Amino acid sequence: MVSENVLQLCQATETVSSVLAKDPTKAPGDVVKKLYGHHKKIFNREPEKDRGATSARLQEQALKCGRWGPTQPSPLFLQAYADALICLDADPMAGVVSPPLMGSHGTVPLTVIGPLADIIRHCSNMIVRAEREIFFITCSWSPSVAQRLIKDALIELSRRAGERGQRVVVKMMYDKAAAANIIDAHQLVKPAAYSGEKIQLPKPEEIPNIDLEIISLHKLVLGTLHAKFCVVDRKVAAIMSNNMEDNDNVEMMIHVEGPIVDSIYDTALITWNNHLNPPLPSHATPATEGGLPTSDQTPIYLDRGPAREQHEIAAEGQAVRLPEHMPGDPHWDTDINQEITRMQSAYSIKPNESHLQAANRQLNLACKHPIPPSGPEIPQGEEMTPYISSMTATPVPMALVSRPPYGPPNMHNVYVPQNEAWLSCIRNATRTVFIQTPDLNAAPLIPALAAALKRGIRVTYYICFGYNDAGEIIPGQGGTNDQAAQALVKSITEEERELLHICYYVGKDQDHPIHQSFKQRSCHIKLLIVDEHVGIQGSGNQDTQSWYHSQELNVMLDSEEICRKWREGIERNQNTERFGVAAKDGVWRDGDGNPGAGYMGNPGKVEGLFKGVGGMLKKMRDKGGF
């Protein structure tokens, strides 16, 4: 049950952000200690004994623990939220957000399902349109198309701020493990480092009207900052799956507005931890009060107009030819609708080009090893449409289901809102479970999926062929996707196998999965949808690292309309369902019955250790680690 302690935590009037609103000179970490430091953290609490049964009473308690506004969460959503809330008894900061802000509501005007560069194009527009402040948090950072887009945006933002006679405060974070993290996980990055060869952000003199402060975060040994999100002016936020680097990944991002932004802003402050120098200008203007002023009838964040369907976006993009927004040649847009049109124009066919060739061109943009298309021609009307208009007429219930970084190399920190929300959704599904993730091998997840299948639930999951095999094959990491799939298949009956649909990612321009080691077509989306209306999207993978160690940020929402748009975008922008279906044993095989090139097989522990260590050393060499 949701305890009286958790109920009081969620109904409290003070939050980390509200305390800083009164005194922005305080360090968020000190505020966390003041509000929640007297609660003893219990990392090894036994989750199985604490999971409550599905009940109307539990859902009623959960309803009292969120700021739902005009929305009405469904029983499935409330059950998952309740199961996530129970973790706060062990640690009020288990969700990396002040408990009163964990449950909220808002809208999703834009969803992006496409290459990394397409997501950062939107982020760069968000940055340029900033008026007062930006929080930008990611995991790995390296010189890339994405990095150059952000650099261009910061330089343009400084120019615009200068014209207005204003200054803009920008806080950025990324993960970087170093010896100094032994003393303090949060390390201030000096201008010489962040403008140097490895990061290549603007020098202070290039952005004279921006106060830029950067921190790197890593909790040794395994506590990676893996959350990826951006908050602008405390009005809008983007939740991303991607890092900042050139790669062959297809990614997912949602742009959210409304009161949920206050929750994400609170997470940003808690993640920052240190004093903010200078403080953020929007510290006293939350989205629910000043950041997004409202009229007597309709909040401004709802004034977006009706959503467009994908076929309408495709037709418009083909009819209107606009210059592509690129590093070194930026074309800034004033709103999301203009961005959608410009983005789709980039995917429209050029003279003597087919829709297949257009998709291939865009998927190769930041790919280190470009390849020609192998898939069938894409018919008119089925073009790739990465920008998806997902606005709803009314706000929808939302909750942050995240987890903090945990460094020790053990599996004690599993009882967190992220994991409990995932498991609750699967445990209480009545019809369908859909997952897309790079890796699926977390120890608690495999039996949860098997149990769902035994209840007659249709389970579909999309994974990436060979994603990070070198790391996953090391004993204790869960095994490769192939190994995990085979283990799941062996745990169910032939009848239950008919309900299980395992597919390996296939690019929109391809006709077969390509092993991630070739760095040609991979997928990095993190998404779970249950019963077609409760969805969880964010940075969390279904692997051992994300389940036990990394800091993650995920948004859970309750909307059949938005989940429909997400599923349509997933299918439209890849060929996974068409060409990536696994064989009965869980392994993808070609027409001759052979596994794809790069398939590692099912080595034992000793061989797996040698292969894994060798693969990780090669990965480090490729990244310049030696």
VOGU-3710 file (C-alpha; in Angstrom, 3 decimals, decimal comma):
1> mvsenvlqlc> 0,000/0,000/0,000  0,979/3,648/-0,388  2,077/4,473/3,146  1,059/7,520/5,163  4,686/8,624/4,904  4,582/8,624/1,080  1,189/10,337/1,078  2,622/13,127/3,216  5,693/13,399/1,000  3,511/13,825/-2,088
11> qatetvssvl> 1,099/16,280/-0,504  3,784/18,501/1,002  3,827/22,122/-0,120  7,605/22,436/-0,409  9,718/21,052/-3,240  13,347/21,534/-4,202  12,337/24,079/-6,840  9,938/25,956/-4,537  12,647/26,360/-1,874  15,072/27,647/-4,511
21> akdptkapgd> 12,395/30,056/-5,708  12,645/31,762/-2,327  16,433/31,621/-2,159  18,121/30,854/-5,504  21,583/31,119/-3,925  21,168/27,755/-2,192  22,668/24,604/-3,700  19,937/22,130/-4,810  21,877/19,333/-3,094  21,661/21,187/0,220
31> vvkklyghhk> 17,926/21,696/-0,284  17,493/17,965/-0,902  19,269/17,244/2,393  17,072/19,745/4,223  13,794/18,384/2,826  14,567/14,678/2,649  17,893/14,063/4,390  16,273/12,719/7,557  14,852/9,775/5,573  17,151/6,782/5,688
41> kifnrepekd> 17,971/5,334/2,265  17,445/1,592/1,968  19,050/0,312/-1,241  18,589/-3,414/-0,708  14,899/-3,468/0,157  13,307/-6,655/-1,175  10,937/-5,510/-3,939  8,909/-8,693/-4,302  7,576/-8,376/-0,760  6,635/-4,734/-1,218
51> rgatsarlqe> 4,653/-4,949/-4,434  0,971/-4,489/-3,643  -1,795/-6,358/-5,417  -3,924/-4,489/-7,927  -6,699/-2,752/-6,043  -9,090/0,182/-6,295  -7,902/1,275/-2,846  -4,279/1,505/-3,999  -5,314/3,454/-7,086  -7,372/5,816/-4,935
61> qalkcgrwgp> -4,318/6,488/-2,807  -2,226/7,139/-5,919  -4,827/9,595/-7,157  -4,193/11,692/-4,049  -0,459/11,765/-4,736  -0,411/13,645/-8,036  -1,282/17,027/-9,491  -3,571/15,761/-12,227  -5,400/19,020/-12,988  -8,399/18,407/-15,255
71> tqpsplflqa> -7,226/14,912/-16,285  -8,557/11,560/-15,062  -5,899/8,822/-14,945  -6,972/5,280/-15,806  -6,734/2,383/-13,322  -3,742/0,907/-15,198  -1,859/4,213/-15,028  -2,724/4,743/-11,360  -1,651/1,205/-10,479  1,749/1,709/-12,130
81> yadaliclda> 2,085/5,107/-10,463  1,196/3,601/-7,064  3,759/0,827/-7,472  6,377/3,440/-8,386  5,418/5,616/-5,400  5,995/2,816/-2,892  9,731/3,077/-3,661  9,760/6,503/-1,988  9,422/4,860/1,421  12,945/3,503/0,985
91> dpmagvvspp> 14,296/6,730/-0,548  12,243/9,909/-1,245  14,750/10,779/-3,990  14,434/7,403/-5,751  12,590/9,181/-8,574  15,073/12,095/-8,796  12,183/14,550/-8,369  10,470/16,148/-5,383  7,598/13,756/-4,512  4,832/16,410/-4,891
101> lmgshgtvpl> 5,917/16,852/-8,531  6,216/13,185/-9,506  2,612/12,994/-10,799  1,366/15,769/-13,080  -0,167/16,442/-16,506  0,611/18,130/-19,810  0,636/17,818/-23,579  2,956/16,384/-26,270  2,785/18,744/-29,269  5,640/16,971/-31,052
111> tvigpladii> 7,108/13,473/-31,175  10,247/12,697/-33,184  11,109/9,178/-34,359  14,108/9,439/-36,635  17,903/9,824/-36,840  19,713/11,601/-34,013  20,329/14,718/-36,104  16,575/15,227/-36,589  16,041/15,325/-32,823  18,853/17,798/-32,251
121> rhcsnmivra> 17,518/20,010/-35,028  14,449/20,502/-32,855  16,567/21,048/-29,725  18,595/23,671/-31,564  15,377/25,509/-32,444  14,261/25,298/-28,812  17,578/26,836/-27,752  17,434/29,667/-30,271  13,899/30,553/-29,171  14,913/30,711/-25,480
131> ereiffitcs> 14,238/33,983/-23,705  15,900/33,525/-20,320  17,386/30,107/-19,565  18,246/26,592/-20,728  19,026/23,312/-18,991  20,572/20,743/-21,378  21,494/17,343/-19,912  22,851/14,339/-21,806  25,139/11,326/-21,424  28,074/11,075/-23,851
141> wspsvaqrli> 29,236/14,093/-25,846  31,617/14,249/-28,781  32,212/16,398/-31,887  29,415/15,519/-34,303  26,551/16,846/-36,415  24,528/17,068/-33,200  27,286/18,962/-31,375  27,671/21,440/-34,242  23,920/22,089/-34,328  23,956/22,946/-30,612
151> kdalielsrr> 27,046/25,120/-31,002  25,418/27,058/-33,848  22,266/27,461/-31,755  24,139/28,884/-28,759  25,953/31,401/-30,951  22,650/32,459/-32,548  20,960/32,651/-29,147  23,713/34,968/-27,890  23,267/37,187/-30,945  19,498/37,422/-30,436
161> agergqrvvv> 19,879/38,051/-26,709  22,295/40,880/-27,473  19,767/42,460/-29,803  17,200/42,346/-26,985  19,674/43,737/-24,499  19,395/40,585/-22,363  21,522/37,762/-21,044  20,530/34,078/-21,123  21,663/31,550/-18,512  22,628/28,128/-19,879
171> kmmydkaaaa> 23,408/25,063/-17,748  24,741/21,941/-19,458  25,675/18,498/-18,099  27,145/15,322/-19,509  28,717/12,130/-18,179  32,471/11,858/-17,884  34,194/9,330/-15,633  37,466/10,552/-14,140  39,625/10,034/-11,058  38,272/13,282/-9,581
181> niidahqlvk> 34,842/11,655/-9,327  36,140/9,699/-6,334  36,071/12,970/-4,381  32,994/14,534/-5,990  30,720/13,008/-8,639  29,912/16,521/-9,910  32,865/18,228/-11,594  32,844/21,777/-12,944  34,068/21,890/-16,550  36,213/24,932/-17,329
191> paaysgekiq> 35,927/26,917/-20,582  39,284/25,665/-21,859  37,956/22,087/-21,602  34,451/22,571/-22,971  35,625/24,675/-25,909  38,539/22,328/-26,619  38,989/19,547/-29,125  36,903/16,875/-27,347  33,740/18,918/-26,647  33,847/21,901/-29,050
201> lpkpeeipni> 31,237/24,122/-27,447  31,575/27,874/-28,040  34,293/29,853/-26,309  33,042/32,539/-23,917  33,957/35,274/-26,388  31,783/33,607/-29,060  28,699/33,843/-26,853  29,093/37,190/-25,032  25,417/37,360/-24,016  25,221/33,864/-22,498
211> dleiislhkl> 26,265/32,817/-19,002  27,319/29,222/-19,698  28,103/26,799/-16,872  28,905/23,119/-17,441  29,179/20,183/-15,041  30,204/16,593/-15,725  28,634/13,887/-13,564  29,585/10,291/-12,907  29,201/8,231/-9,730  31,990/5,693/-9,729
221> vlgtlhakfc> 32,058/2,951/-10,727  28,864/2,384/-12,717  26,651/5,383/-11,865  26,359/6,907/-15,317  24,395/10,068/-16,071  22,251/8,473/-18,773  19,246/10,837/-18,669  18,856/13,021/-21,762  16,583/16,065/-21,611  16,333/19,787/-22,225
231> vvdrkvaaim> 14,241/22,430/-20,419  13,830/25,907/-21,907  12,474/28,909/-19,971  10,657/26,488/-17,666  7,972/26,416/-20,376  8,905/23,529/-22,651  10,986/20,372/-22,332  12,310/17,617/-24,575  12,824/14,045/-23,332  15,296/12,209/-25,571
241> snnmedndnv> 16,791/8,772/-26,099  19,945/10,026/-27,819  23,473/11,027/-26,882  25,484/13,759/-28,590  27,612/11,921/-31,122  27,613/10,778/-34,737  26,101/7,316/-35,106  23,692/5,233/-37,152  20,888/5,223/-34,578  17,229/5,951/-34,998
251> emmihvegpi> 16,071/7,713/-31,820  12,914/9,031/-30,123  12,097/12,363/-28,509  8,938/13,908/-27,081  8,413/17,648/-26,657  6,213/18,281/-23,607  4,457/21,378/-22,310  2,325/22,241/-19,309  2,791/21,535/-15,587  4,912/18,428/-16,288
261> vdsiydtali> 7,700/20,845/-17,228  7,913/21,938/-13,576  8,599/18,314/-12,661  11,372/17,980/-15,249  12,837/21,328/-14,151  12,900/20,024/-10,571  14,764/16,917/-11,759  17,279/19,155/-13,547  17,967/21,084/-10,331  18,394/17,894/-8,291
271> twnnhlnppl> 20,721/16,447/-10,943  22,787/19,665/-10,996  23,215/19,455/-7,200  25,737/22,305/-6,913  25,222/26,040/-6,487  23,949/27,645/-9,683  26,289/30,416/-10,723  24,491/32,522/-11,794  21,018/31,409/-10,587  18,335/30,560/-13,128
281> pshatpateg> 16,097/33,535/-14,043  12,932/31,383/-14,014  13,481/30,113/-10,474  10,334/31,877/-9,251  8,106/31,438/-12,308  6,921/27,825/-12,562  5,009/26,641/-15,587  1,884/26,377/-13,433  2,125/30,026/-12,364  4,310/32,392/-14,359
291> glptsdqtpi> 6,223/30,381/-16,917  3,068/29,650/-18,882  0,418/32,259/-18,059  -3,182/31,196/-18,549  -6,365/32,925/-19,609  -9,662/32,444/-17,808  -10,503/29,489/-20,035  -7,562/27,837/-21,754  -3,901/27,510/-20,760  -1,603/28,875/-23,434
301> yldrgpareq> 0,125/25,505/-23,734  -3,126/24,073/-25,135  -3,365/26,718/-27,858  -1,675/24,587/-30,498  -4,481/23,786/-32,896  -5,396/20,270/-34,041  -2,730/17,645/-34,681  -1,921/16,712/-38,266  -1,862/13,115/-39,449  1,280/11,674/-41,000
311> heiaaegqav> -0,095/11,483/-44,523  -0,908/15,206/-44,345  2,608/16,024/-43,163  4,120/13,889/-45,934  2,049/15,606/-48,620  2,935/19,077/-47,359  6,632/18,250/-47,170  6,572/17,104/-50,785  4,757/20,237/-51,938  6,934/22,789/-50,114
321> rlpehmpgdp> 10,677/22,899/-50,791  12,616/24,466/-47,913  16,365/24,635/-47,255  17,543/21,935/-44,860  18,555/23,019/-41,357  22,198/21,938/-41,144  25,350/22,719/-39,134  27,056/25,723/-40,665  23,926/26,485/-42,702  21,141/26,919/-40,136
331> hwdtdinqei> 17,538/27,780/-40,982  15,717/28,649/-37,782  11,950/28,236/-37,489  9,612/30,249/-35,298  7,374/27,376/-34,123  6,857/23,632/-34,191  4,548/23,644/-37,222  7,215/25,348/-39,316  9,776/22,848/-38,074  7,563/19,938/-39,107
341> trmqsaysik> 7,201/21,324/-42,624  10,932/22,010/-43,011  11,891/18,600/-41,637  9,525/16,776/-43,958  10,809/18,809/-46,877  14,247/17,289/-46,191  12,714/13,820/-46,654  10,921/14,733/-49,871  12,304/13,376/-53,102  14,777/15,407/-55,097
351> pneshlqaan> 15,006/15,314/-58,931  15,733/11,781/-60,172  15,349/10,358/-56,674  12,886/7,832/-55,230  11,313/7,848/-51,747  13,602/4,941/-50,856  16,664/6,927/-51,905  15,430/9,966/-49,949  15,128/7,902/-46,762  18,567/6,385/-47,406
361> rqlnlackhp> 20,068/9,852/-47,842  18,763/11,052/-44,477  19,614/7,863/-42,578  23,200/8,103/-43,867  23,589/11,753/-42,782  25,500/11,165/-39,514  26,302/7,498/-40,135  30,030/6,728/-40,021  29,653/3,866/-42,516  26,979/4,894/-45,075
371> ippsgpeipq> 25,330/2,094/-47,038  23,065/1,897/-50,093  19,426/0,888/-49,703  18,522/-2,804/-49,837  14,812/-2,539/-49,107  11,896/-2,346/-51,525  10,748/0,935/-52,980  8,668/3,099/-50,619  5,259/3,875/-52,160  3,814/7,368/-52,305
381> geemtpyiss> 1,976/7,974/-49,029  4,268/5,719/-46,950  7,264/8,064/-46,815  9,394/8,323/-43,701  7,952/11,107/-41,500  10,184/11,646/-38,450  8,299/14,671/-37,047  4,925/13,570/-35,693  2,207/16,002/-34,667  0,951/14,474/-31,403
391> mtatpvpmal> -0,954/17,356/-29,810  -4,159/16,480/-27,957  -7,194/18,714/-27,437  -6,851/18,392/-23,660  -3,925/17,622/-21,339  -3,207/14,029/-20,343  -2,014/12,448/-17,077  1,776/12,239/-16,825  4,281/11,076/-14,231  8,047/10,965/-13,996
401> vsrppygppn> 9,238/7,398/-13,418  12,991/7,716/-13,193  15,939/6,417/-11,223  19,118/7,899/-9,620  22,724/6,981/-10,443  24,164/4,145/-8,362  27,873/3,441/-8,549  28,695/0,246/-6,607  29,117/-2,845/-8,823  26,229/-4,782/-7,300
411> mhnvyvpqne> 22,507/-5,142/-7,941  21,110/-3,656/-4,726  19,580/-0,518/-6,255  16,807/-2,127/-8,319  13,796/-0,917/-6,322  13,211/2,421/-8,068  10,188/4,090/-9,738  11,436/3,365/-13,266  11,669/-0,391/-12,762  8,488/-0,674/-10,710
421> awlscirnat> 6,455/1,269/-13,267  7,700/-0,964/-16,086  6,953/-4,132/-14,134  3,557/-2,899/-12,950  2,460/-2,074/-16,484  3,470/-5,531/-17,705  2,031/-7,288/-14,652  -1,355/-5,565/-15,025  -1,683/-5,562/-18,817  -4,961/-7,023/-20,043
431> rtvfiqtpdl> -4,331/-7,098/-23,810  -0,955/-6,032/-25,182  2,618/-5,141/-24,279  4,872/-3,373/-26,787  8,545/-2,563/-26,129  11,262/-1,076/-28,293  14,727/-0,885/-26,759  18,353/-1,359/-27,882  18,875/-4,239/-25,441  16,402/-6,410/-23,543
441> naaplipala> 18,092/-8,629/-20,979  17,360/-7,282/-17,460  16,944/-10,169/-15,026  13,548/-9,076/-13,566  12,072/-8,363/-16,991  12,352/-11,781/-18,657  10,133/-13,619/-16,104  7,687/-10,686/-16,111  7,223/-11,050/-19,868  6,899/-14,833/-19,534
451> aalkrgirvt> 4,196/-14,367/-16,878  2,303/-11,973/-19,156  2,399/-14,520/-21,977  1,067/-17,202/-19,644  -1,888/-14,889/-18,891  -2,651/-14,684/-22,619  -1,176/-11,204/-23,194  0,202/-10,452/-26,661  3,833/-9,372/-26,164  5,740/-7,632/-28,954
461> yyicfgynda> 9,241/-6,326/-28,555  11,676/-4,746/-31,011  15,393/-4,909/-30,219  18,583/-4,043/-32,077  20,578/-6,908/-33,580  23,882/-7,201/-31,745  23,585/-3,943/-29,813  26,642/-3,637/-27,533  27,226/-7,406/-27,632  30,756/-6,848/-26,368
471> geiipgqggt> 29,457/-5,423/-23,095  26,284/-7,455/-22,690  28,007/-10,828/-23,115  30,231/-10,278/-20,050  28,923/-12,483/-17,205  26,546/-10,546/-14,944  25,400/-8,121/-17,655  22,399/-10,162/-18,813  23,669/-11,583/-22,092  23,134/-10,517/-25,684
481> ndqaaqalvk> 19,689/-9,873/-27,132  19,864/-13,238/-28,873  20,681/-15,055/-25,640  17,921/-13,290/-23,696  15,385/-14,014/-26,440  16,305/-17,691/-26,465  16,012/-17,843/-22,660  12,517/-16,319/-22,817  11,411/-18,700/-25,565  12,618/-21,700/-23,548
491> siteeerell> 10,582/-20,576/-20,535  7,203/-20,647/-22,320  5,058/-23,233/-24,094  4,592/-23,515/-27,862  1,091/-22,087/-27,482  2,428/-19,096/-25,551  5,142/-18,629/-28,187  2,366/-17,740/-30,654  1,635/-14,657/-28,529  5,287/-13,557/-28,471
501> hicyyvgkdq> 6,553/-11,400/-31,343  10,304/-10,710/-31,230  11,664/-8,497/-33,998  15,133/-7,143/-34,714  15,349/-3,540/-35,933  15,419/-2,979/-39,692  16,000/0,494/-41,135  13,355/2,107/-43,317  15,651/1,681/-46,330  16,726/-1,921/-45,618
511> dhpihqsfkq> 15,316/-5,450/-45,921  17,213/-7,174/-43,085  18,644/-6,419/-39,621  22,267/-5,259/-39,550  24,484/-6,130/-36,589  25,277/-3,011/-34,560  29,022/-3,698/-34,752  28,913/-2,640/-38,427  27,582/0,813/-37,372  25,267/1,133/-40,351
521> rschiklliv> 21,658/0,823/-39,114  20,841/0,628/-35,391  17,955/1,663/-33,142  18,263/3,404/-29,762  14,567/4,078/-28,996  13,344/3,370/-25,440  9,563/2,918/-25,329  6,964/0,755/-23,602  3,230/0,837/-24,423  0,688/-1,297/-22,576
531> dehvgiqgsg> -2,957/-1,891/-23,569  -2,571/0,784/-26,256  -2,961/3,727/-23,854  -0,268/3,807/-21,137  3,164/4,648/-22,510  6,609/5,155/-20,929  9,259/6,968/-22,973  12,644/8,297/-22,037  16,273/7,278/-21,569  15,932/3,941/-19,769
541> nqdtqswyhs> 16,980/0,771/-21,609  15,712/-2,681/-20,710  19,216/-3,812/-19,795  21,207/-4,410/-16,626  22,941/-1,018/-16,651  19,712/1,002/-16,865  17,859/-1,222/-14,398  20,534/-1,132/-11,690  22,955/1,756/-12,165  22,390/4,661/-14,557
551> qelnvmldse> 20,466/7,823/-13,799  17,452/7,775/-16,106  14,498/10,045/-16,816  11,246/8,669/-18,244  7,766/10,091/-18,703  4,742/7,840/-18,224  1,529/9,108/-19,795  -2,051/7,952/-20,196  -3,446/8,648/-23,672  -4,774/6,313/-26,341
561> eicrkwregi> -4,401/9,064/-28,931  -0,717/9,754/-28,222  0,138/6,051/-27,949  -1,555/5,487/-31,312  0,607/8,217/-32,853  3,720/6,662/-31,333  2,938/3,186/-32,670  2,111/4,552/-36,114  5,405/6,468/-36,138  7,348/3,392/-35,023
571> ernqnterfg> 5,949/1,288/-37,871  6,097/3,994/-40,522  9,720/4,959/-39,898  11,311/1,497/-39,875  10,877/-1,904/-41,547  11,221/-3,933/-38,351  7,814/-5,630/-38,384  8,131/-6,419/-42,086  11,649/-7,870/-42,251  12,915/-8,309/-38,701
581> vaakdgvwrd> 10,733/-11,115/-37,291  12,753/-13,635/-35,278  12,612/-17,355/-35,878  10,896/-19,650/-33,387  14,072/-19,879/-31,284  14,255/-16,074/-30,885  17,138/-15,585/-33,340  16,731/-13,663/-36,612  17,534/-15,872/-39,607  17,713/-15,185/-43,333
591> gdgnpgagym> 15,853/-17,070/-46,061  18,383/-19,906/-45,866  17,943/-20,247/-42,104  21,266/-18,648/-41,198  21,707/-15,977/-38,485  22,774/-12,553/-39,699  26,413/-11,562/-40,140  28,024/-10,751/-36,786  25,885/-13,195/-34,783  27,890/-14,126/-31,682
601> gnpgkveglf> 26,105/-17,338/-30,799  25,667/-18,561/-27,257  29,130/-18,894/-25,681  29,665/-20,134/-22,142  30,748/-17,931/-19,254  34,482/-18,264/-19,813  34,328/-17,716/-23,579  31,813/-14,934/-23,035  34,172/-13,189/-20,632  37,074/-13,307/-23,099
611> kgvggmlkkm> 34,912/-12,163/-26,002  33,377/-9,422/-23,911  36,635/-8,031/-22,576  38,211/-8,178/-26,027  35,239/-6,394/-27,535  35,256/-3,690/-24,869  38,980/-3,061/-25,396  38,369/-2,688/-29,115  35,527/-0,275/-28,409  37,820/1,837/-26,226
621> rdkggf> 40,499/1,885/-28,938  37,915/2,955/-31,525  36,900/5,844/-29,272  40,473/6,959/-28,759  40,831/5,450/-25,304  44,366/4,167/-25,923
//
